[in-house]
Amino acid sequence: MSDPKDFVAVVDSDVRKTPRRIAFITKRTSPQVHVKDEERVMTYPEVFFRTAVAVQVLTIVLVIISLLWDAPLEGLADPMHTPNPAKAPWYFLGLQELVSYSAFTGGMLIPVIVLVGLALIPFLDRRPGGEGVWFGTPGEKSTFWQSLFFALAVTVGMLALTVNFGWLRNWFPHIHQLWIIAINPGSLLVLIFAAWSLLILKRKDSVRLAAVSLFTCFLVSFTLLTYFATVHRGPNWHFYWWPSQWPLH
């Protein structure tokens, strides 16, 4: 039985900002308890109507765009003729670029790693304060910019290497496929970004900053890969500076 002196009663009577509540908190509280009272907005009707207005505005904008510009659709699908290059929708082209290096690594392994990593962030980052706020804690902004330029340099360098010199299959035509699955530009990007995140964790001693660095690297890299596959990949998935340089036949 705990000593009654270990309990403190907290009462908040301002029902407009914070619902009335009574809490019994021990001296050995968890970090989640130390949260300051902030302005709150009721879900209904305030948030509900704001969301409804945002949806209506977005719908009107999309309708106007669809009336002014036609969608860039191609001809009817012909099972006897496959377009070259056969590209996925733009939002999947980053994955298609990774799949071009290794179908298993780019199409399955890396997406699973990303999804599992995002799901684990709430369980690994237990530090209170600044949750869900961009640059909500000290050091996040500098870590973001460092990671952004690091990811830019690494991703551009990796793409330049593959375009100019190819990869293992070009160097060793008879190499076993397992080597291609294990060692390819996609897997190396994952390892390099993971090492960078661990370096941030060691230097800053902060799981949150490590997560910020890793997510920034992922976002920058995937954006570059999407752009690269959209603009610079042509027939047979070869590199071209611009689609106007594609061969006619």
CYANA upper distance limits for C-alpha pairs under 8 A (distance plus 0.5 A):
  2 SER  CA      6 ASP  CA      7.57
  3 ASP  CA      7 PHE  CA      8.27
  6 ASP  CA     25 ILE  CA      8.38
  6 ASP  CA     26 THR  CA      5.82
  6 ASP  CA     27 LYS  CA      6.41
  7 PHE  CA     24 PHE  CA      6.30
  7 PHE  CA     25 ILE  CA      5.97
  7 PHE  CA     26 THR  CA      5.44
  7 PHE  CA     27 LYS  CA      7.61
  8 VAL  CA     23 ALA  CA      8.39
  8 VAL  CA     24 PHE  CA      6.20
  8 VAL  CA     25 ILE  CA      6.25
  8 VAL  CA     26 THR  CA      7.41
  9 ALA  CA     22 ILE  CA      7.18
  9 ALA  CA     23 ALA  CA      6.43
  9 ALA  CA     24 PHE  CA      5.85
  9 ALA  CA     25 ILE  CA      7.76
 10 VAL  CA     21 ARG  CA      8.44
 10 VAL  CA     22 ILE  CA      6.19
 10 VAL  CA     23 ALA  CA      6.10
 10 VAL  CA     24 PHE  CA      7.60
 11 VAL  CA     20 ARG  CA      7.73
 11 VAL  CA     21 ARG  CA      6.60
 11 VAL  CA     22 ILE  CA      5.67
 11 VAL  CA     23 ALA  CA      7.81
 12 ASP  CA     18 THR  CA      7.84
 12 ASP  CA     19 PRO  CA      8.22
 12 ASP  CA     20 ARG  CA      6.06
 12 ASP  CA     21 ARG  CA      6.74
 12 ASP  CA     22 ILE  CA      7.97
 13 SER  CA     18 THR  CA      8.37
 13 SER  CA     19 PRO  CA      8.23
 13 SER  CA     20 ARG  CA      6.00
 13 SER  CA     21 ARG  CA      8.44
 14 ASP  CA     18 THR  CA      6.45
 14 ASP  CA     19 PRO  CA      7.68
 14 ASP  CA     20 ARG  CA      7.44
 15 VAL  CA     19 PRO  CA      5.27
 15 VAL  CA     20 ARG  CA      6.20
 17 LYS  CA     38 GLU  CA      8.10
 17 LYS  CA     39 GLU  CA      6.22
 17 LYS  CA     40 ARG  CA      6.14
 17 LYS  CA     41 VAL  CA      8.30
 18 THR  CA     37 ASP  CA      7.95
 18 THR  CA     38 GLU  CA      8.49
 18 THR  CA     39 GLU  CA      8.14
 18 THR  CA     40 ARG  CA      7.29
 25 ILE  CA     29 THR  CA      7.22
 29 THR  CA     33 VAL  CA      6.94
 30 SER  CA     34 HIS  CA      8.16
 31 PRO  CA    127 ARG  CA      7.97
 31 PRO  CA    128 PRO  CA      6.83
 32 GLN  CA    128 PRO  CA      6.97
 35 VAL  CA    129 GLY  CA      8.41
 41 VAL  CA     46 GLU  CA      7.21
 41 VAL  CA     47 VAL  CA      7.66
 42 MET  CA     46 GLU  CA      6.46
 42 MET  CA     47 VAL  CA      7.18
 43 THR  CA     47 VAL  CA      5.34
 43 THR  CA     48 PHE  CA      6.58
 44 TYR  CA     48 PHE  CA      5.97
 44 TYR  CA     49 PHE  CA      8.21
 45 PRO  CA     49 PHE  CA      6.46
 46 GLU  CA     50 ARG  CA      6.76
 47 VAL  CA     51 THR  CA      6.60
 48 PHE  CA     52 ALA  CA      6.73
 49 PHE  CA     53 VAL  CA      6.60
 50 ARG  CA     54 ALA  CA      6.75
 51 THR  CA     55 VAL  CA      6.71
 52 ALA  CA     56 GLN  CA      6.76
 53 VAL  CA     57 VAL  CA      6.67
 54 ALA  CA     58 LEU  CA      6.65
 55 VAL  CA     59 THR  CA      6.60
 56 GLN  CA     60 ILE  CA      6.71
 57 VAL  CA     61 VAL  CA      6.76
 58 LEU  CA     62 LEU  CA      6.70
 59 THR  CA     63 VAL  CA      6.67
 60 ILE  CA     64 ILE  CA      6.71
 61 VAL  CA     65 ILE  CA      6.71
 62 LEU  CA     66 SER  CA      6.60
 63 VAL  CA     67 LEU  CA      6.73
 64 ILE  CA     68 LEU  CA      6.78
 65 ILE  CA     69 TRP  CA      6.43
 66 SER  CA     70 ASP  CA      6.80
 66 SER  CA     71 ALA  CA      7.87
 78 ASP  CA     82 THR  CA      7.63
 82 THR  CA     86 ALA  CA      7.63
 84 ASN  CA    234 GLY  CA      8.11
 84 ASN  CA    235 PRO  CA      5.56
 84 ASN  CA    236 ASN  CA      6.99
 85 PRO  CA    233 ARG  CA      8.42
 85 PRO  CA    234 GLY  CA      6.29
 85 PRO  CA    235 PRO  CA      5.06
 85 PRO  CA    236 ASN  CA      6.41
 85 PRO  CA    237 TRP  CA      6.83
 87 LYS  CA     93 LEU  CA      7.59
 87 LYS  CA     96 GLN  CA      8.36
 88 ALA  CA     92 PHE  CA      6.37
 88 ALA  CA     93 LEU  CA      6.35
 88 ALA  CA     96 GLN  CA      7.69
 89 PRO  CA     93 LEU  CA      6.99
 90 TRP  CA     94 GLY  CA      8.42
 90 TRP  CA    226 THR  CA      7.51
 90 TRP  CA    230 THR  CA      7.16
 91 TYR  CA    226 THR  CA      7.65
 92 PHE  CA     96 GLN  CA      6.79
 92 PHE  CA    226 THR  CA      7.98
 93 LEU  CA     97 GLU  CA      6.59
 93 LEU  CA    225 LEU  CA      7.93
 93 LEU  CA    226 THR  CA      5.60
 93 LEU  CA    229 ALA  CA      6.28
 93 LEU  CA    230 THR  CA      7.09
 94 GLY  CA     98 LEU  CA      7.05
 94 GLY  CA    222 PHE  CA      6.25
 94 GLY  CA    223 THR  CA      7.71
 94 GLY  CA    224 LEU  CA      8.31
 94 GLY  CA    225 LEU  CA      5.22
 94 GLY  CA    226 THR  CA      4.44
 94 GLY  CA    227 TYR  CA      8.12
 94 GLY  CA    229 ALA  CA      7.08
 95 LEU  CA     99 VAL  CA      6.56
 95 LEU  CA    106 GLY  CA      6.75
 95 LEU  CA    107 GLY  CA      7.10
 95 LEU  CA    225 LEU  CA      8.44
 95 LEU  CA    226 THR  CA      8.22
 96 GLN  CA    100 SER  CA      6.66
 96 GLN  CA    106 GLY  CA      8.04
 96 GLN  CA    107 GLY  CA      8.20
 96 GLN  CA    229 ALA  CA      8.12
 97 GLU  CA    101 TYR  CA      7.56
 97 GLU  CA    106 GLY  CA      8.40
 97 GLU  CA    225 LEU  CA      6.99
 97 GLU  CA    226 THR  CA      8.02
 97 GLU  CA    229 ALA  CA      6.44
 98 LEU  CA    102 SER  CA      7.13
 98 LEU  CA    103 ALA  CA      8.09
 98 LEU  CA    105 THR  CA      8.11
 98 LEU  CA    106 GLY  CA      4.96
 98 LEU  CA    107 GLY  CA      7.72
 98 LEU  CA    185 PRO  CA      8.28
 98 LEU  CA    186 GLY  CA      6.24
 99 VAL  CA    103 ALA  CA      4.90
 99 VAL  CA    104 PHE  CA      7.79
 99 VAL  CA    105 THR  CA      7.59
 99 VAL  CA    106 GLY  CA      4.87
 99 VAL  CA    107 GLY  CA      6.02
100 SER  CA    106 GLY  CA      8.20
101 TYR  CA    106 GLY  CA      7.63
101 TYR  CA    180 ILE  CA      8.30
101 TYR  CA    184 ASN  CA      6.63
101 TYR  CA    185 PRO  CA      7.22
101 TYR  CA    186 GLY  CA      7.48
102 SER  CA    106 GLY  CA      6.17
102 SER  CA    107 GLY  CA      8.22
102 SER  CA    180 ILE  CA      7.14
102 SER  CA    181 ILE  CA      6.13
102 SER  CA    184 ASN  CA      7.43
102 SER  CA    186 GLY  CA      8.37
103 ALA  CA    107 GLY  CA      5.84
103 ALA  CA    108 MET  CA      8.08
103 ALA  CA    181 ILE  CA      8.39
104 PHE  CA    108 MET  CA      5.87
104 PHE  CA    109 LEU  CA      6.83
104 PHE  CA    181 ILE  CA      7.21
105 THR  CA    109 LEU  CA      5.18
105 THR  CA    110 ILE  CA      6.37
105 THR  CA    181 ILE  CA      6.63
105 THR  CA    182 ALA  CA      8.21
105 THR  CA    186 GLY  CA      7.62
105 THR  CA    187 SER  CA      7.33
106 GLY  CA    110 ILE  CA      6.14
106 GLY  CA    111 PRO  CA      7.81
106 GLY  CA    186 GLY  CA      6.98
107 GLY  CA    111 PRO  CA      7.28
108 MET  CA    112 VAL  CA      6.64
109 LEU  CA    113 ILE  CA      6.71
110 ILE  CA    114 VAL  CA      6.69
110 ILE  CA    186 GLY  CA      8.30
110 ILE  CA    187 SER  CA      8.11
110 ILE  CA    190 VAL  CA      8.16
111 PRO  CA    115 LEU  CA      6.66
112 VAL  CA    116 VAL  CA      6.52
113 ILE  CA    117 GLY  CA      6.43
114 VAL  CA    118 LEU  CA      6.69
115 LEU  CA    119 ALA  CA      6.71
116 VAL  CA    120 LEU  CA      6.70
117 GLY  CA    121 ILE  CA      6.95
120 LEU  CA    124 LEU  CA      6.68
121 ILE  CA    125 ASP  CA      6.26
121 ILE  CA    211 ALA  CA      7.72
122 PRO  CA    126 ARG  CA      7.37
124 LEU  CA    207 VAL  CA      7.45
125 ASP  CA    207 VAL  CA      6.17
125 ASP  CA    208 ARG  CA      6.19
127 ARG  CA    208 ARG  CA      8.19
129 GLY  CA    136 GLY  CA      8.02
129 GLY  CA    137 THR  CA      7.77
130 GLY  CA    134 TRP  CA      8.48
130 GLY  CA    135 PHE  CA      8.22
130 GLY  CA    136 GLY  CA      4.80
130 GLY  CA    137 THR  CA      6.20
131 GLU  CA    136 GLY  CA      7.59
132 GLY  CA    136 GLY  CA      8.30
135 PHE  CA    139 GLY  CA      8.29
135 PHE  CA    140 GLU  CA      5.56
135 PHE  CA    141 LYS  CA      6.08
136 GLY  CA    140 GLU  CA      7.82
139 GLY  CA    143 THR  CA      6.64
139 GLY  CA    209 LEU  CA      7.81
140 GLU  CA    144 PHE  CA      6.48
140 GLU  CA    209 LEU  CA      6.57
140 GLU  CA    212 VAL  CA      7.56
141 LYS  CA    145 TRP  CA      6.91
142 SER  CA    146 GLN  CA      6.65
143 THR  CA    147 SER  CA      6.51
143 THR  CA    209 LEU  CA      7.24
143 THR  CA    212 VAL  CA      7.78
143 THR  CA    213 SER  CA      6.68
144 PHE  CA    148 LEU  CA      6.49
144 PHE  CA    212 VAL  CA      7.15
144 PHE  CA    213 SER  CA      6.53
144 PHE  CA    216 THR  CA      6.93
145 TRP  CA    149 PHE  CA      6.81
146 GLN  CA    150 PHE  CA      6.60
147 SER  CA    151 ALA  CA      6.44
147 SER  CA    213 SER  CA      5.87
147 SER  CA    214 LEU  CA      8.24
147 SER  CA    216 THR  CA      6.68
147 SER  CA    217 CYS  CA      6.43
148 LEU  CA    152 LEU  CA      6.65
148 LEU  CA    216 THR  CA      6.64
148 LEU  CA    217 CYS  CA      6.70
148 LEU  CA    220 VAL  CA      7.03
149 PHE  CA    153 ALA  CA      6.66
150 PHE  CA    154 VAL  CA      6.69
150 PHE  CA    217 CYS  CA      8.12
151 ALA  CA    155 THR  CA      6.36
151 ALA  CA    193 PHE  CA      8.16
151 ALA  CA    216 THR  CA      8.38
151 ALA  CA    217 CYS  CA      5.53
151 ALA  CA    218 PHE  CA      8.41
151 ALA  CA    220 VAL  CA      6.76
151 ALA  CA    221 SER  CA      6.70
152 LEU  CA    156 VAL  CA      6.45
152 LEU  CA    220 VAL  CA      7.20
152 LEU  CA    221 SER  CA      7.46
153 ALA  CA    157 GLY  CA      6.38
154 VAL  CA    158 MET  CA      6.56
154 VAL  CA    189 LEU  CA      8.20
155 THR  CA    159 LEU  CA      6.69
155 THR  CA    189 LEU  CA      7.87
155 THR  CA    221 SER  CA      6.42
155 THR  CA    224 LEU  CA      7.92
156 VAL  CA    160 ALA  CA      6.55
156 VAL  CA    224 LEU  CA      8.41
157 GLY  CA    161 LEU  CA      6.61
158 MET  CA    162 THR  CA      6.83
158 MET  CA    185 PRO  CA      7.19
159 LEU  CA    163 VAL  CA      6.63
160 ALA  CA    164 ASN  CA      6.57
161 LEU  CA    165 PHE  CA      6.17
161 LEU  CA    166 GLY  CA      7.37
162 THR  CA    166 GLY  CA      4.85
162 THR  CA    167 TRP  CA      6.41
162 THR  CA    185 PRO  CA      8.44
163 VAL  CA    239 PHE  CA      7.26
166 GLY  CA    170 ASN  CA      6.17
166 GLY  CA    171 TRP  CA      7.94
167 TRP  CA    171 TRP  CA      6.85
167 TRP  CA    184 ASN  CA      8.03
168 LEU  CA    172 PHE  CA      6.20
168 LEU  CA    173 PRO  CA      8.15
168 LEU  CA    175 ILE  CA      8.05
168 LEU  CA    180 ILE  CA      7.40
168 LEU  CA    184 ASN  CA      8.35
169 ARG  CA    173 PRO  CA      5.46
169 ARG  CA    174 HIS  CA      7.89
169 ARG  CA    175 ILE  CA      7.14
169 ARG  CA    180 ILE  CA      7.98
175 ILE  CA    179 TRP  CA      7.61
175 ILE  CA    180 ILE  CA      8.47
176 HIS  CA    180 ILE  CA      7.70
177 GLN  CA    181 ILE  CA      6.84
178 LEU  CA    182 ALA  CA      6.66
179 TRP  CA    183 ILE  CA      6.24
180 ILE  CA    184 ASN  CA      6.33
182 ALA  CA    187 SER  CA      7.45
183 ILE  CA    187 SER  CA      6.72
183 ILE  CA    188 LEU  CA      7.28
184 ASN  CA    188 LEU  CA      6.68
185 PRO  CA    189 LEU  CA      6.61
186 GLY  CA    190 VAL  CA      6.93
187 SER  CA    191 LEU  CA      6.80
188 LEU  CA    192 ILE  CA      6.53
189 LEU  CA    193 PHE  CA      6.57
190 VAL  CA    194 ALA  CA      6.53
191 LEU  CA    195 ALA  CA      6.58
192 ILE  CA    196 TRP  CA      6.70
193 PHE  CA    197 SER  CA      6.68
193 PHE  CA    214 LEU  CA      6.82
193 PHE  CA    217 CYS  CA      6.92
193 PHE  CA    218 PHE  CA      8.28
194 ALA  CA    198 LEU  CA      6.74
194 ALA  CA    214 LEU  CA      7.30
195 ALA  CA    199 LEU  CA      6.65
196 TRP  CA    200 ILE  CA      6.81
196 TRP  CA    213 SER  CA      8.17
196 TRP  CA    214 LEU  CA      8.05
197 SER  CA    201 LEU  CA      6.70
197 SER  CA    210 ALA  CA      5.41
197 SER  CA    211 ALA  CA      7.55
197 SER  CA    213 SER  CA      6.31
197 SER  CA    214 LEU  CA      5.91
198 LEU  CA    202 LYS  CA      6.66
198 LEU  CA    210 ALA  CA      7.17
199 LEU  CA    203 ARG  CA      6.59
200 ILE  CA    204 LYS  CA      6.19
200 ILE  CA    205 ASP  CA      8.01
200 ILE  CA    206 SER  CA      8.31
200 ILE  CA    209 LEU  CA      7.41
200 ILE  CA    210 ALA  CA      5.92
200 ILE  CA    213 SER  CA      7.90
201 LEU  CA    205 ASP  CA      5.49
201 LEU  CA    206 SER  CA      5.96
201 LEU  CA    207 VAL  CA      6.54
201 LEU  CA    209 LEU  CA      7.44
201 LEU  CA    210 ALA  CA      5.56
202 LYS  CA    206 SER  CA      8.38
204 LYS  CA    209 LEU  CA      7.81
206 SER  CA    210 ALA  CA      6.85
207 VAL  CA    211 ALA  CA      6.63
208 ARG  CA    212 VAL  CA      6.62
209 LEU  CA    213 SER  CA      6.61
210 ALA  CA    214 LEU  CA      6.71
211 ALA  CA    215 PHE  CA      6.52
212 VAL  CA    216 THR  CA      6.51
213 SER  CA    217 CYS  CA      6.70
214 LEU  CA    218 PHE  CA      6.73
215 PHE  CA    219 LEU  CA      6.57
216 THR  CA    220 VAL  CA      6.59
217 CYS  CA    221 SER  CA      6.44
218 PHE  CA    222 PHE  CA      6.46
219 LEU  CA    223 THR  CA      6.60
220 VAL  CA    224 LEU  CA      6.74
221 SER  CA    225 LEU  CA      6.63
222 PHE  CA    226 THR  CA      6.54
223 THR  CA    227 TYR  CA      6.73
224 LEU  CA    228 PHE  CA      6.46
225 LEU  CA    229 ALA  CA      6.57
226 THR  CA    230 THR  CA      6.55
227 TYR  CA    231 VAL  CA      6.55
227 TYR  CA    232 HIS  CA      8.33
228 PHE  CA    232 HIS  CA      5.73
228 PHE  CA    233 ARG  CA      7.33
229 ALA  CA    233 ARG  CA      5.57
231 VAL  CA    241 TRP  CA      8.18
231 VAL  CA    242 TRP  CA      6.92
231 VAL  CA    243 PRO  CA      7.28
232 HIS  CA    239 PHE  CA      5.96
232 HIS  CA    240 TYR  CA      5.46
232 HIS  CA    241 TRP  CA      6.03
232 HIS  CA    242 TRP  CA      6.53
232 HIS  CA    243 PRO  CA      7.63
233 ARG  CA    237 TRP  CA      5.69
233 ARG  CA    238 HIS  CA      6.04
233 ARG  CA    239 PHE  CA      5.50
233 ARG  CA    240 TYR  CA      6.59
234 GLY  CA    238 HIS  CA      5.87
234 GLY  CA    239 PHE  CA      6.74
234 GLY  CA    240 TYR  CA      6.78
234 GLY  CA    243 PRO  CA      7.38
234 GLY  CA    246 TRP  CA      6.88
235 PRO  CA    246 TRP  CA      7.53
235 PRO  CA    247 PRO  CA      8.42
240 TYR  CA    245 GLN  CA      6.97
240 TYR  CA    246 TRP  CA      7.56
241 TRP  CA    245 GLN  CA      7.71
242 TRP  CA    246 TRP  CA      8.17
